[in-house]
Amino acid sequence: MDVGEGARAFIEQLLSSYDTEKRLQEQELAPNFSVEDFVIEAGPTYFEGAAKQVEEGIESIAAQLAQRNAAPYSSTKMQ
């Protein structure tokens, strides 16, 4: 697998999972936390391709997340 393709797959799944986690937190179904930053490493040979793929992955997943069903996951709240 190409480094850029791996980075894109990673960022898409990370953002999808984080969106789910934040929705669970909003509905008081999970404890609060936030990711403040993270790093995707790619050496000089792979940097340009990885950066392009990550940007495209962010755009792609953002469009998908905007279309997610906004219905609550549960009517039960965490205690």
Secondary structure as UniProt FT lines:
FT   HELIX           3..26
FT   TURN            27..28
FT   TURN            44..46
FT   HELIX           47..66
//
